[in-house]
Amino acid sequence: MKRRKIAVLTTSRADYGLLYWLLDGIKHDRALKLQLIATGSHLSKDFGRTVTQIRKDGFSPAALVPMLAKDDSALEAARAVSRGTAGFAAALAKLQPDILVVLGDRIELLAAAAAAVALRVPIAHIHGGESSEGVLDEQVRHALSKLSHLHFAAAEPYRRRLIRMGEEPWRVFNTGAPGLEYIRRAKFLDRGALEKRLGMKLSSPIALATLHPASLSRNGKPDKTLDALLSALDKSGLRTVFTYANADAGGRALNRRVDAYVARRKGRATAVASLGQQGYLSLMRLCDVVVGNSSSGIIETPSLKRPTVNIGDRQAGRLRASSVIDCPGTAPAISKAINRALSRAFRAQCTGKNPYGEGRTAQSMIGVLKTIPLGEPLLRKKFHD
């Protein structure tokens, strides 16, 4: 039997960790052939050149598509999309996959989707139907939904929203959030291993902090939000491990400010470009509070029964567990939220159900990828009223 070629695109450390068990399942399925495409910050030294970790994990990228913005400007980000479209067109024309799988809402995915549509490659999109109102990703995600032919939604309300957007029900599946599968199957690192990797004692209380640019934020000043966060962390007395901001416009500037902060607080704070999914989730499991505006604080952290302080409106619109505290991006508000998160009363309520599922996603997706009819039935989309 001819093996179906499934191309999977990864843009950064974040989506690679979420895709890991899907990649592993495709790789070991005799009916499928994995074609992994790496792009974005995976290929950048500034962001940890995480394509190295992909290879260490036993995956051999079938194509590398350089397209990362050369600086923090919006103009350069737009130019990167142009470079990416040309690069993905060449890669997809060579690989000729039966289906292209993309996850999330990164702007790099628009470039890949444009090339795939032109080449008549069906697109399967993970995490569609969601909302994150504080970033441009909101527009990218919904554009991808209309460009895609299959949808793996992370929760039932998102499956229903995709159908309300006109997607035919037979194309839309509620598989849950793939990041939760990594948690369910993870072999966590212990405190000693994490301390060795970070070069810092991890005595409690510990915060895991990540602040990304919020491109549509009402205040429009991510540096001021970061200063407020740093001030609140100083006041809290928490030992803090920062993971770098992503490669969005403004991300490099935030990372430089974080580096300057930790340089003045040796032994109390450190920053890393990437911990890898195992290291990141192990630290999340060990810490006392997750602070910032990353989607991982909304989607993955509740499954590890840890409180999240979610700053600002970057994640506005997402489903939330009872363990998430939302607060504005001011130092007093962040301090108040951290204190609440660390209280015994609030920690007692961090045991509720995660609205994003139970972490059994990869095989559900693979079942669809193996059996869905290809060709015109999949490519010809009808608007579902």
N, C-alpha and C positions, 0 to 999 in steps of 0.2 A: 504494500500500500504506500502511495506517495505521502511523504510527511509534509504536513502544513508548515510553512515558514512563518514564524511569529516574530516580528521585529518589536523590540521593546526599547523605548527611549528613556534614558535617565539624564537629568540635567544637573544634579547636585547631590551632596551627601544626604539631603533630606528625603528626596523621592527614592533614591537608591535603597535606603533602609526600609522604606515602605514596600518596595517592589521585590525585596530579597527572596521571599518564599515563593512568589510567583515565578521569578526567574529560575529558581531551583527546581520547581515543579515542571516547568516547560523543558528545562535542560534534560531532565530524567524521564520524560514521557516519550515513548518510542513512536508515537504518532505525530510528534511535533519536532520542529527544529528551531532552536533559539537563535535569533540574530540581535545581539545587544548593540545599541547605538549610544555612545556617550558624548555629551556636549557640555556647554556652559562651564560652570565653576569646577567641574571634574578635571578640566585640562589646565587649570590656573594654579600657579605656585602660591599666589596671594591667598587662595582659599583652600590650601592644603593638598592640591593636586590629587584628589581622591580617586582618580582612575587607578592609582597604584593599589588602593584597597580593593577595588573591584577585581583586579587580577589576582591579588592574594587570596581572595575568596573563591578562586577557581573559575571565574568567568572571563572569557576572552572576547573583548569587544569586536564585533564584525566591522564596525566603522567608528571613526572619531570625527566629529564635526566641530572645528573651532569656530566660535562666534561670540565669545564673551566680550562685553563692552570694555573698551580700553580705559575708560575713566568713569566718574560718577554722574556724568551729565545725561539728561534725558535725550539729547540729540544723539549721543553715542549709543544709547540703548536702542534707539530707532534704527540706527545704522547696523547694529548687531543683528537685528531681525532680517535685514536685507542679506547680510553675509550668510546667516543661517539658512535662509530659504534656498540659496544656491547650493550650499553644502549638503542639505538634506535631499535636494533633488538629485544630486549626483549619487549620494549613498543609496537612496531608495531605488533609483534606476538600475544600479549595479546589483543590489540584493534581491530585488523583485519579491518582497514579502507578500504573503497572502493576507495578512492583517498587521497593522501597526498599532501597538498599545502605548498610550500616553497617560500620565497621571497628573492631576492637579490643574494648576492655573498659572504656571510660569509663562512669561512672554515668549520664551524660546519655543514653546509648544505651538504657537501661532505659525512660526516659520516652518516647523515640521508638518503641521496640518495643511498649510497652503501647498507645499510640495506634494504631499500625499494625495490631496484632492485632484491636483492637476494630472497626477500619474495614475489615478483611479485605484489607489490603494485604500481599502476600507480601514477606518479608524475605530478603535475601541478606547473609550475614555473612562478613566477611573476618577471618582470623586466629583462627578458632575452634579448639577442641581443644588449646590450649596451656595452660601453667601458669605462674603467677607467684605463688608461695605467700605472699609477704610483704605483699600488698595486698588490699583488698576487691575489686579488679578480678577476682581469681580467681573469686569467686562470680558477679559480673556477667557475665563471659565465658561461663560454662557455662549460666547462665540464658538468655542471648541465643541460645545454640546450640539450646536446646529451643524457643525462640520463633520461630526462623528456619526457612525453607523451602529455602534453598540455602546451601551452604557452600563457601567458597574457602579451603582450608587452605594453610598456608605450608610444609608439609613432609609427607612420606609418613607418619611416625609420628603426626602430628596428624590426618591423614585417617582413619587406622585407628582412632584414639581416638574420633573423632566417630561412627563406625559402632558402636563398642562402647557408646557412649552411647545407642544406639537409633535413630540417624539412618539412613534408608534409603540404601544405597550410590549409587543413581542421583542423589541430591541432593548428593553430596559430591565435590569436585574438588580435587586437589592442583595448585595453580597457582603455588606459591612465594610468597615475600614480596614485595609490590608495591614496597617501598622500594628493593629492589635494581635495579628497572628504572630508577629515577631515577639511580642511580649509573652504570648502563650507558650511559645516554643523556645524561648531564650535560655541560654546558660549564662546567668549573670556573673559578672566579676565581683569579687569580694572587696572589702574596704582596702585591704593591703595592696591588692593589684591596682586599684584605682589611684591610691596614694603614690605608688611607684610611677604610674603613667603621668600623673599630674605634677609630681614633685612638690606636693603640699599635703600636710596633715588634714584629714577630713573629720575633725572632731565636731560634734553637733553644737549648735544649730548650723545647718548648711543650706545655702540657696543655690539653685541652678538657674542662671539668668541668660536670657537671649532677647535682644531688642533689635527688630528689623525696621527698616524705613517703612513708614506708613504713607504711601504716595498720595492718598486722598484724604489724609488726616485734616481735621478742621483747623488745627493750629499750624500745620504745615512745617513744623520745626522739630525734626527728630532729635537734633542735638540738645534742645531744651528738655525734651522728654528724657533723654539719656542722663542729662545732668540731674534731673529730679530723681531718677532711679538711683543714681550713684549716691546722692545725698541721703536718700531713704535707707540704702544699704549701710552706709556709714553709721547712721543713727541706730540701726537695728543690732549692730554688732555681729551680724551673720558672716561666717566664712562664705565666700562666693566663688563659684566656678562659672565663668562666662563662656558661652560658645559664640563664635563670630556671627555677625549679621550676614544675611545672604548677599547675593551679587546684584541686587537691585540698585538703581541710582541712589547714591547716598550711603550705601553699605560700607564702602571702604573708609569713609570719613568717620563713621561710627566705630569701626574697628580700631582706628588709630586712637580715638579718645578712650576706648576701653583699655588698650595697651598702656596708655599713659597712666591711667588710673591704677592698674594692677602693679605697675612698676614702682609706685609709691607705697604699696601695701603688700610687700613680700611676706609670704606666710599666711596672709589673710585672704588673698584673692589671686586668681590666676585666670588666664584666657587661653582658649585653644581654637584653632581653625576648625578642627573636626575630631570628635572622639570615636567616630564610627558608630553604627547603630547599637552594637553590643555595649560599648563603653557609655554611650549617651543614656541608654535605658537603665544601665546598671547604676549610674550616678543619679538618675531620676528616682530610682527605687530607694536609694540610700538617703537622699536629701530630705530636708524638712519642709521645703517649699519651692515651687517652680515659679519664677517671676519673669515677666516680659510680655511679648505680644506674638509669640510663635503659635502656630496651629497645634503643635505637639502638646502644649499646655491644655488645650481644649479637647483634643481627640485621644491622645495616648495616656496622659498623666492620670486621668480618673481610673484607668484600669490598674494602676499601681497604688491606688488608694492614697495619693498625695494631694495636698491642696495646691491650687493654682491662683496666683494673683495675675490677672490679665489686665494689662495697661492700655488705655485708650480704645479707639474704635477700629483698629485694624481687623479684628476678628468679629466685628459686629454682624449679627445675623446668623451665626452658627448655633446649632443645638448645643446646649450646655448641660453637664452633670451638676449635681449639687455641691461638688467640691471646688467649683470655679467661683472666684470673687472678681467682679469687674470693678475697675476704678479709673478715674481720670489720670492724666499724666502729670500730676503735680506732686511735689515731695510730701506734703502733708497727707494727701490722699493715699499715696503708695505706702507710706509709713503705717497709716491706720489699717490698710488692707493686710499688710504683712503681719502686724500684731494680731489681727483677727485670725489669719490663717494659722498662726503658731499656737493659738489658744487651744486648750484641751477640748473645749466645747465644740469648736469648729472641726477639729480633727476627727471627732467622733462621728461626724456626718459624712466623712469622706469614704463611705463604704457602699454607696448606692450603685445602681446599675449604670453602666456606660451606654449612652444612647447610640453609640456607633458599633454595637455588636459584641460578639464573643470571640473574635479572632479566628474564624474558620472561613477564610476567603479564597485562598489560592486555588484549591481544587474546584470550587464553584466556578471561578473564572475560567479555569482550564477546560472544564466540561463544556462551557459555552464555546470557547475558542476552537475546540475539536469538532464540534457537531453543527455549528451554525452554517446554513447553506451559503456558499460563496457565489461570486459572480453577480449578475444583474439583480437577483432578489435582495441581496444585501446592499448593493450600491444605489439602487433606485429608491430614494426616500419619498414618502408621502407625508403630508402634514396631517396629523391626527387631531381632529376637532373634538 
